[in-house]
Amino acid sequence: MNLILLQPGDLLDEHSARITDPRRLKHLHEVHQAQPGDELTLGLADGNIGRGRLTALDRHQACFALDALSQAPPPALDIELVLALPRPRMLARSLEHVTALGVKHITLLHSRRVEKSYWQSPELDPEKIRRHLLLGLEQARDTRTPRVILEPRFKPFLEDRLPARLANREGLLAHPGMDAACPRGLASPALLIVGPEGGFVPYEVEQLLAAGCRGIQLGERILRVETAVVALLARLSPL
């Protein structure tokens, strides 16, 4: 946890805050080994970042005296991600990784090779998704929570939602065997589409290309989805 991310309910007033949830308290005790008087980096959810002095810490609460939260969070990555719904354990890691990299719009999509049972996974509970997003934000010292949309039907997404999403963004379909290599350092907004383990089926690839996406690939190595997504975003990032 490189950032203590405060929620609006944690604020007592503009100069003080108190956290009481077990996860953050455990991290302060066991990882930071924090003591009253320590200065830590704090940020307000969807707001700015600053410093705070720990004034009290026990098993039940941590209290902070806040300096001005005046530093803007890192700039967002102007790449929207459409990700075929991964296996539940892989989903958790993927959400944390892409959030840490600055993605602010994530769509989880059904495709032929996505097991239908994945859509009943407890990992899709909104609170669990939020927890993984927060872990990504805390890792990267970011405060702006990504938006996550579930698209459990491929064809309605393709026909009804994708055209508008591509109106002002370049569509990039990451799929093994595509002709073009993944570009480096995009300077314009993009929509990155990544398939499931085993990739999209040929019909889905054809439809996505026909919708205006450009096919790209990372080379001959076949990567796990969570690895491929991170590699793609890192390569496309203008930073």
N, C-alpha and C positions, 0 to 999 in steps of 0.2 A: 504494500500500500504506500505509494509515493505521494499520495494526496489524501488528506482526511476530507471526504466529500460530505458537506453538510446539506441536509434537506431543510426546506423552509421551517418545518416544525422543530428543528434543533435550535433555532435562533431564539434567545431570550429577549434580546434587543439588538440594536445595530453594533454593539460593542462586546457582546458576550453570547456564548452558545453552550449547549449541553447535549451530549449524546448518551444514550442509555441502552442501545441495542447490543446484544452479546457479541456479534461478529466484530464490530469495530472496537469494542472494549477488549476483546481477546487479542486483537492485533496490536493494540497499544501496549498491553501488558507483555505479550510473549515475543513479538517481533521488534517493535520499537524499544521495548523495555523502558517506557517513558516514565518520567518522574515530574512532579510539580516543579514548574520553573522552566521546563524544556520548551523551546520554540519549534513549532511544526508548520508545515505547509498545509493550508486549508483552502477549500474552494466551496462556493455556494452552487448547488445544482442549477445548471443553465445560467450561471452568473460568472462572476470574476473570481480570481485567485489572490491569496495574500498569505500573511503569516499570523499565527496565533500562539499565545503563551498558555501552556497547560497550568491551570490554577488548582485543580483538584482531580484526583483519580482514585477510584476504589472499584470494587466488584460491580457496583451498580450504576456508576456514572463517571463521565469525564467532563470537566468544565474548562472552557477556554475564554481568555480575554483576547478579543480580536483586534488586530491592526486593520487599517483600511484594506478592504478587498478590492484592489485597484488594477490588478494585472489581468489582461484579457487571456482567455484560454487559448491553446494552440489553434491555428487555423484548421478548419475542417477540410477533409479531402473531398474534392468535388467529383467524386465517383460514386454513383449509386450501385449497389450490389444486388443482383438477383441470383440467389443460390438455391439450387435444387435441394430440398430438405435432406440433410445428412442424417446418419444414424444418431440417436439421442446423445451418446457420449461425445461424438464428434461435433455435434451441434453446439454443445456447451463451450468447447474450446474455440470453435470457429467464431462464435459471437464475441468472446473475449478478445480474440486476436484482431478481428476487423474493427472492433470499437477502439482498441488501442491505436490502430493505424489511422483513425480519424474518419472512418465511414459514418455517415449520419442517416442513411436511408438504406434499409435492408429489407428485401423481399424474400420470403421462403416459399419456394414454388414446388408444386407436384410435377413429376414427370413419370414416364413409363417405368423406369428402373428404381423409383422410390417406393419402398414397401409401404403399403397403405396403413400398416400398423403404426408407422412412425407418427402419423397424424393424431394418434391417441396417446402419445407419450406424455408423461407428466412434465417433461422438459419444455413443453409448449405452454405450460401454465404461465400466464402473464407475469406473475410474481417471480417465477424462476427465470424467465427471460430477463426481467429487469435486474435480477441479482447478477447475472453474467455480464450485462451491460455495465453495471456499476463497477465490477471488478476490472473491466477493460479501461474504464475512465480513470479509476484510481491508479492503475498501472502507468498510464500515459500522462498523468496530471492534466486531465481534461475535465470539463464540467458539463458539456452539452450532450444530453442523452440522445442516442439514435432512435429513430422511429423504425419499428419492425412491423411488417405487414405479412399476413399469411394468405397465400394463394393456393388453396387445395385443388384447384382445377386448372390444367394447363391451357386448354383451348380458350376459355373465357379471358384468361390473362392475355394470351396471344392476340386475340381479336379485339377485345374491348379496352384493355389497359395499356398494352405495349405501344401502340401508335402514338399516344399522347406522351408517353415517357421518352420516346425517341424524337419528339418534335424539336427539342433544343439540346439534345445530347447525341454523341456518337455511340452507337450500339456495338459492343465488342463481345463476340461469342467465343469463349475460351473452350476449345475442344481439340482433342488429339487428332492429328492428321490435317489440320487446316493449312492453307498455303502460306499465310503470312506469319512471321514471328511477332510475338507480343511487342508492341512499341515501347519506347522508353520515354519517361518524362512528359506525359501529356500536358499540353497547355490549355486544353479546352475541356468542358464538362463531358463526362462519359457515363455510360450504363454498362457495367460489366456483368455478363451472364455466365455462370459456372454450373456445370451439370453435376449429377450424382456420381457415386462410385460406378465405374463402367461407362460413364458418359451418357449423353443424350442418345436416343435411338435415331436412326437415319431420318425418319419422318419429322421428328422434332427439330433436328438440325436444318433440314430443308425449309421448314416453316419459319424458323428464326432468321435464316439468311434471307428468305423472301421478304420478311418484314422490314429488312433494311440493316440488319446487323452485319458486321464484318467479322469473318472467322480469323481467329488468332490461335497460336499454340506456343508452348514453352520449350519445345524440342522433343527428343525421342524418349526421354524418361517419363514413365507413367507415375504420377505423384498421387498421394492421398489428397482428398479434397482439402483438408485443413492446411496442408502444406502448399498446395497449388494456389489457394486463395491468397495466402500471405505473399507468396512469390510474385503473383500477378500484381497485387496492389503495390508492393514495393517497387516493382519495375515501372508501373504506370505513374507512380507518384511524381510530381514535379520537384519534390524536395531532394 
